[in-house]
Structures are given as structure tokens and as C-alpha cells.
Amino acid sequence: MSQNTLAPDNTAAGGGLNPTENRFTRWLGHILADLGKNGIFIALIAVVALFAVLTNGILLRPQNLSNLVVQNGYILVLAIGMVMIIIAGHIDLSVGSVAAFIGAVSGVFAVQMGMPWWLSITLSLLIGALVGAWQGFWVAYVGIPAFIVTLAGMLIFRGLALVVLGNANIGSFPTEYRALGNGFLSGIFGESDPDLFTLLIGAVAIVALVVQQSRTRAGRQKYSQDVEPLVWFVAKLALIALVIGWFTWALASYKGIPVTLIVLAVLVLVYGVVMNRTVFGRHIYAIGGNRHAAELSGIKTRRADFWLFVNMGVLAALAGLIFTARLNLAGPKAGDGFELEAISAAFIGGAAVQGGVGTIGGAIIGGLIIGVLNNGMSIMGIGIEWQQAVKGLVLLLAVAFDVYNKRRSGN
């Protein structure tokens, strides 16, 4: 008995698709997805380009670029700690007051008591850790919401800063102390213009980036994971290398590498590893994503919360030291608005209001966007009242974009 056999329909199964068209579609999907993941970086480039035009190139002058890093270093330090707090589902309103308090204490140590600069800085950081432990205790073990605890901390440490200062200024810090906020590293290979040491650091950074990205891509290919097209991979690396090279040349053409930038680079590397490669970092994301589920899975959420605030206290202290060193002055107005700048940097950089989402790199780029806005508008002579309004609008749009994305994804 004969039976008809149906031949497979290659067209219906997709076998009739043009291979070139199929490859192009896949490549386009990779590129669009990559652009989506790096949208905040593209936003930074757009803001820089806009103000470069509006300021007739003043924004991109070597001296201004160097000042941009130095003037915003303390905000970027705070943004690193703040984004970790926000990822875990908390907020910290006290960082500006803590920075002012630590700056005042360091002034007493270094100027009034005549302590060595390194001892003054070390003791100040330890006091910052104790401040963080104090607030972490109330949040983690007493169960008071971080908003309330840090709001109280904002008032407490602002008051203590005024008590320490006696409502006066403390100035004339040691030269080594001031280098933390306005020092430069250059001339290691002798005096030259541009500085050879700075150029070498830039070259090392580019090589490290290429090696790291190439190894990551090779690892994904080894395990048959999907990777972006080679052309796009090379183009993306070339663009980033070009930006690093141009920025390094600008620094080398002025005074070299700011000490503040070195501190920031170390912090970004260390905290990037902590958040992406350690158990503690994964626990922070898990706690922010679903605290109850994290507890059921065995994560010690209270301990994690406690150490998060200890860490924030240390970084707030470091920010206070950098700010004080830059001004060569510890004053009662120090730290005003620091918490708002740090929170804005975290949210503009992609942190989610509900927690569980955010990156160290995103917070840094968010802080740079705020810094470019401040610097660009100041160069243009725009008043502080309009600067505040523009930054508020940018923050609102960033959070609105996050909410829109969550609704679109159905979360």
C-alpha cells in the first residue's frame, strides 16, 4: 500500500530566507541592543557636543576639562556609594552633612592640632566609617526606614559640623593634604609638553580596555554564546579608545593627571569588581530586586544593609576630604546640596527607584552629565536659578524614562 510522503517546506521553516538579509537583521539587532545598553554614554557625548558648540569650544579646552574632573570629583565619589544604597532599595540624605562634618573634623586634626596630613586623613575616614555604622545600625537592626534615619543624620551631622567649626572657617591645610583635591601627577619622566607620563597612562588604559573586551568576547565565543558582529565590536572599541586618547592628550597638555582622577579610577575599578564579581555585590542586587526572596534564599540582608551604610560613610568622608582639600578651607556651608547631586547622578545613570538596578559606571556617567551641565551653563553665564531648574528637569526625564521602560517590559 503506497503512502504519499510530504517533503519539508524549507521556505516555511525559514530556510528560504536570504542569508545576507538574515545576517544583516541579526547584526542590526545586536547594534540596537548595544546602543540601548549604552544609552547613558551616548547621552553624555550628546551633552558634551551640545555645550562644546554653545560655548564656542571653551568646554573642551584642556584647562577646563581638567577643572571639570577636579570640581566634580567629590560628587562622583558620593555617586559610587549612593548607587549601591539605591540598588539595595534605600536612600541616604545625610551624605552632604557627613562630608561637611568630616571636613571640619579633618581641619581640627590637620590645622588646629597639627597632626601629620596622613594621620588626619586616616582618622577622618575612620570617623566616617563610624558615622556609617551608626546609621546602618538604625536601618539594619532597628528597622527604621533609611529615609528617616538619614534625614535625622542630615540634621545631626550638620549641627555637629557647626559645633566643631564654631561657626567659623578653618583654613591653610598642609600642602600634601591639599593635593588630594587640587594636586596633579606629572613630570615623572621629566618636564615635557605634553606630559609623557600622562600619555603613557592613557596608552595603558586603552590597551587594558582592548585586552579585557577581547577576552570577554573570546570567552563568549568559546561557550557558543551570541556576540556582536566583529565590525561593530572593533568600531565600538575604536571610538572608546579615541575618546580616552583625546581626553588623555588634553590632560597631558595642561598639568597632567589630577590626583582626584586617580582616586576615582581606583574606586571605579574596585567597586566595579565588588558589584559584578563578588558574592556581596550579587547580594546587593538580590536584596534590591526582592528583599523577601533574598531572605528566604539565605542572604543576611541586615548585615548587607549595615555594611552598605558603613561604606557610604567612608565615601562621604572621602568626598568631604576632597572638597575641603580643593578649597583649602573647611566651612559651615560645605556639603550643601551634595546629597541631591549624588542621588541625581545615580538616577540619571540608570538606577531604578524601586531598587535592584544600577551600575557604578552609570552613576559616574550620570555625575559627569551633571558636571558638564553645571560647567557649560556657568561658561554661558546662565544664572544658578536656571541651572537648578535644568538639572531638575533632566532628573525628572531620566526617572520618567526608567518608568516608561518598566511599563513597556511589563514589570
C-alpha positions in Angstrom: 0.0 0.0 0.0 1.6 3.2 -1.1 1.7 6.3 1.1 2.5 9.8 -0.1 5.3 11.5 1.8 5.2 15.3 2.2 8.5 17.0 1.5 9.6 19.5 4.1 8.7 23.1 3.3 12.0 24.9 3.6 10.5 28.2 2.9 8.1 27.9 5.7 10.8 26.8 8.1 12.9 29.8 7.3 15.3 28.0 5.0 14.3 30.2 2.1 15.5 33.4 3.8 18.3 35.3 2.1 21.4 34.5 4.3 22.7 38.1 3.7 19.4 39.6 4.8 19.3 37.3 7.8 22.8 38.2 8.9 22.1 41.9 8.5 19.0 41.6 10.6 20.9 39.8 13.3 23.7 42.4 13.2 21.2 45.3 13.3 19.6 43.7 16.4 23.0 43.5 18.1 23.8 47.1 17.4 20.4 48.4 18.5 20.6 46.4 21.7 24.1 47.7 22.4 23.1 51.2 21.8 20.2 50.7 24.2 22.5 49.4 26.9 24.9 52.3 26.4 22.3 55.0 26.1 23.6 56.9 29.0 27.1 57.1 27.4 25.6 58.4 24.2 23.7 60.9 26.3 26.9 62.2 27.8 28.5 62.5 24.4 25.5 64.5 23.2 25.5 66.8 26.2 29.3 67.4 25.7 28.8 68.1 22.0 25.9 70.5 22.7 27.8 72.6 25.1 31.0 72.5 23.1 29.0 74.2 20.3 27.2 76.6 22.7 30.4 77.7 24.4 32.4 78.0 21.2 34.8 75.2 22.2 35.6 76.6 25.7 34.2 73.5 27.3 36.8 71.3 25.6 39.9 73.3 26.4 42.4 71.3 28.3 42.3 73.5 31.4 38.5 73.3 31.5 38.4 69.6 31.1 40.9 69.2 34.0 38.9 71.6 36.1 35.7 69.6 35.3 37.2 66.5 36.9 38.6 68.3 39.9 35.4 70.4 40.5 33.1 67.3 40.4 35.3 64.7 42.0 33.6 64.7 45.3 30.2 64.3 43.7 31.4 61.3 41.7 32.8 59.7 44.9 29.4 60.1 46.5 27.6 58.8 43.5 29.5 55.5 43.8 28.3 54.9 47.3 24.8 56.3 46.6 24.1 54.0 43.7 24.9 51.0 45.9 22.5 52.3 48.5 19.8 52.8 45.9 20.3 49.4 44.3 19.6 47.9 47.7 16.4 49.8 47.9 17.5 52.6 50.3 18.3 56.3 50.1 20.9 58.4 52.0 20.0 62.1 52.6 22.9 62.7 55.1 25.9 62.5 52.8 26.3 66.2 52.4 26.2 66.9 56.1 28.6 64.0 56.8 31.0 65.4 54.2 30.8 68.8 55.9 31.3 67.2 59.4 34.3 65.2 58.3 35.8 68.2 56.6 35.5 70.1 59.8 37.0 67.3 61.9 39.9 67.0 59.5 40.5 70.7 59.8 40.8 70.4 63.5 43.2 67.5 63.2 45.4 68.9 60.4 45.4 72.6 61.2 44.5 73.2 64.8 46.1 70.1 66.3 49.0 70.0 63.8 48.7 66.3 63.1 50.5 64.8 60.1 48.4 65.0 57.0 48.2 61.2 56.5 47.1 60.7 60.1 44.4 63.4 59.7 43.0 61.7 56.6 43.1 58.2 58.1 41.4 59.3 61.3 38.8 61.2 59.3 38.0 58.2 57.2 37.6 56.0 60.3 35.2 58.5 61.8 33.3 58.4 58.5 33.0 54.6 58.9 31.7 55.1 62.5 29.1 57.5 61.2 28.0 55.0 58.6 27.9 52.2 61.3 25.7 54.5 63.4 23.2 55.0 60.6 23.5 51.4 59.4 22.6 50.1 62.9 19.3 52.0 62.9 18.4 51.0 59.4 19.5 47.3 59.5 18.9 46.2 63.1 16.3 48.5 64.5 14.3 48.6 61.2 13.8 52.3 60.8 13.5 53.3 57.1 16.7 54.7 55.7 14.8 57.9 54.6 14.1 58.7 58.2 17.4 57.7 59.6 19.4 59.7 57.1 17.1 62.7 57.3 17.9 62.7 61.0 21.5 62.2 60.2 21.4 65.2 57.8 20.3 67.4 60.8 22.6 65.8 63.4 25.8 66.0 61.4 25.1 69.4 60.0 24.7 70.6 63.6 27.9 68.8 64.7 29.8 70.4 61.8 28.8 73.8 63.1 29.8 72.8 66.6 33.2 71.7 65.5 33.8 74.8 63.4 32.4 77.2 66.0 30.5 78.8 63.1 33.9 79.9 61.6 36.2 78.7 58.9 39.3 76.5 59.3 41.9 77.1 56.6 45.6 76.8 55.4 45.8 73.0 55.2 49.2 71.2 54.6 50.4 71.0 51.0 50.2 67.2 51.0 46.6 67.3 52.2 45.6 69.9 49.6 47.0 67.6 46.8 44.0 65.3 47.4 41.7 68.0 45.9 43.9 70.0 43.6 47.1 68.2 43.1 48.5 66.8 39.8 50.7 63.8 38.9 53.1 64.7 36.1 56.8 65.1 35.2 57.7 61.5 36.2 59.8 61.3 33.0 60.9 64.8 33.2 59.3 68.1 32.1 57.6 67.9 28.7 54.7 69.3 26.9 52.5 67.3 26.6 53.4 65.3 29.7 54.8 61.9 28.7 53.7 60.1 31.9 50.1 61.1 31.4 50.2 59.9 27.8 51.6 56.6 28.9 48.8 56.1 31.4 46.3 56.8 28.7 48.0 54.3 26.4 48.0 51.7 29.2 44.3 52.3 29.8 43.5 51.8 26.1 45.5 48.6 25.9 43.8 47.3 29.1 40.4 48.1 27.6 41.1 46.3 24.4 42.6 43.2 26.1 39.7 43.0 28.6 37.0 43.4 25.9 38.7 40.9 23.6 39.0 38.3 26.3 35.3 38.7 27.2 34.3 38.3 23.6 36.6 35.3 23.1 35.1 33.7 26.3 31.6 34.1 25.0 32.5 32.6 21.6 34.2 29.6 23.4 30.9 28.7 25.1 28.9 29.4 21.9 27.3 32.5 23.3 25.9 35.2 20.9 28.4 38.0 20.3 28.1 41.3 18.4 29.5 41.5 14.9 33.2 41.9 14.7 32.9 45.1 12.7 30.7 46.7 15.3 33.0 45.4 18.1 36.1 46.9 16.5 34.2 50.2 15.7 33.0 50.5 19.3 36.4 49.8 20.8 38.0 52.3 18.4 35.5 55.0 19.4 36.1 54.5 23.1 39.9 54.4 22.6 39.7 57.6 20.6 37.8 59.3 23.5 40.3 58.1 26.1 43.2 59.2 23.9 41.8 62.6 23.3 41.0 63.1 27.0 44.4 62.0 28.0 46.1 64.3 25.5 44.0 67.2 26.9 45.2 66.4 30.5 48.8 66.0 29.3 48.6 69.4 27.6 47.7 71.1 30.9 49.1 69.9 34.2 48.9 66.1 33.9 46.6 63.7 35.8 44.6 65.2 38.7 45.1 63.2 41.9 41.3 63.3 42.2 41.1 61.4 38.9 43.5 58.7 40.2 41.4 58.3 43.3 38.2 58.0 41.2 39.8 55.5 38.8 40.8 53.3 41.7 37.4 53.5 43.3 35.6 52.7 40.0 37.8 49.6 39.4 37.5 48.3 43.0 33.7 48.9 43.2 33.1 47.6 39.7 34.7 44.3 40.8 32.8 44.3 44.0 29.4 44.8 42.4 30.0 42.5 39.4 32.4 39.8 40.6 31.7 39.2 44.3 29.1 37.5 46.4 28.4 40.7 48.3 27.7 42.6 45.0 25.3 39.9 43.9 23.6 40.0 47.3 23.0 43.8 46.9 21.3 43.3 43.6 19.2 40.4 45.0 18.1 42.5 48.1 17.1 45.4 45.9 15.2 43.1 43.5 13.2 41.3 46.1 14.2 41.6 49.7 11.8 38.8 50.9 13.1 36.4 48.3 16.7 37.3 49.2 16.0 36.5 52.9 14.3 33.2 52.0 17.4 32.2 49.9 19.7 32.7 53.0 21.1 36.1 52.3 21.8 38.0 55.5 20.0 41.2 54.5 20.6 43.1 57.7 24.3 42.5 57.6 24.5 43.6 54.0 22.5 46.8 54.8 24.8 47.6 57.7 27.9 47.4 55.7 26.4 49.3 52.8 25.9 52.3 55.2 29.4 51.8 56.6 30.7 52.0 53.1 28.6 55.1 52.4 30.0 56.8 55.5 33.6 56.2 54.3 32.9 57.5 50.8 31.1 60.5 52.3 34.1 61.2 54.4 36.4 60.9 51.4 34.2 63.3 49.4 34.4 65.7 52.3 38.2 65.5 52.4 38.4 66.1 48.6 36.1 69.1 48.8 38.0 70.6 51.7 41.3 70.0 50.1 40.2 71.6 46.9 39.0 74.8 48.7 41.8 74.7 51.3 39.0 75.5 53.7 36.6 73.8 56.0 33.5 76.0 56.3 29.9 75.8 57.6 28.4 75.9 54.1 30.3 72.9 52.9 28.2 69.9 51.7 25.1 71.9 50.9 23.2 70.0 48.2 25.8 67.2 47.9 23.1 64.6 48.6 20.9 65.9 45.8 23.7 65.9 43.3 24.7 62.3 44.2 21.1 61.0 44.1 20.6 62.7 40.8 23.8 61.2 39.4 22.6 57.7 40.4 19.2 58.0 38.8 20.4 59.8 35.7 22.9 57.0 35.4 20.1 54.4 35.2 19.4 53.3 38.8 15.8 52.3 39.4 13.6 54.0 42.0 12.4 50.6 43.3 16.0 49.2 43.6 17.7 46.2 42.1 19.0 48.1 39.1 22.0 50.3 38.6 25.8 50.3 37.9 28.9 52.0 39.1 29.7 53.2 35.6 26.2 54.5 35.1 26.4 56.6 38.2 29.8 58.0 37.2 28.5 59.0 33.8 25.3 60.4 35.4 27.6 62.5 37.6 29.6 63.7 34.6 26.4 64.7 32.8 25.5 66.9 35.9 29.1 68.3 35.9 29.0 69.2 32.2 25.6 70.8 32.7 27.0 72.9 35.6 30.2 73.8 33.8 28.6 74.5 30.4 25.9 76.7 31.8 28.3 78.6 34.0 30.5 79.3 31.0 27.5 80.6 29.2 26.7 82.9 32.1 23.4 81.2 33.0 22.2 82.0 36.5 22.2 79.4 39.3 18.4 79.5 39.4 18.1 78.3 35.8 20.9 75.8 36.4 18.9 74.2 39.2 15.8 74.2 37.0 17.6 72.5 34.1 19.1 69.8 36.4 15.8 69.1 38.0 14.2 68.7 34.6 17.0 66.3 33.5 16.4 64.2 36.6 12.7 64.1 36.1 13.1 63.0 32.5 15.7 60.3 33.5 13.3 58.8 36.0 10.3 59.1 33.7 12.3 57.2 31.1 13.0 54.4 33.6 9.3 54.2 34.5 8.4 54.0 30.8 10.8 51.2 30.1 9.4 49.2 33.1 5.9 49.6 31.9 6.9 48.6 28.3 8.6 45.5 29.6 5.6 44.6 31.8 7.4 44.9 35.1 
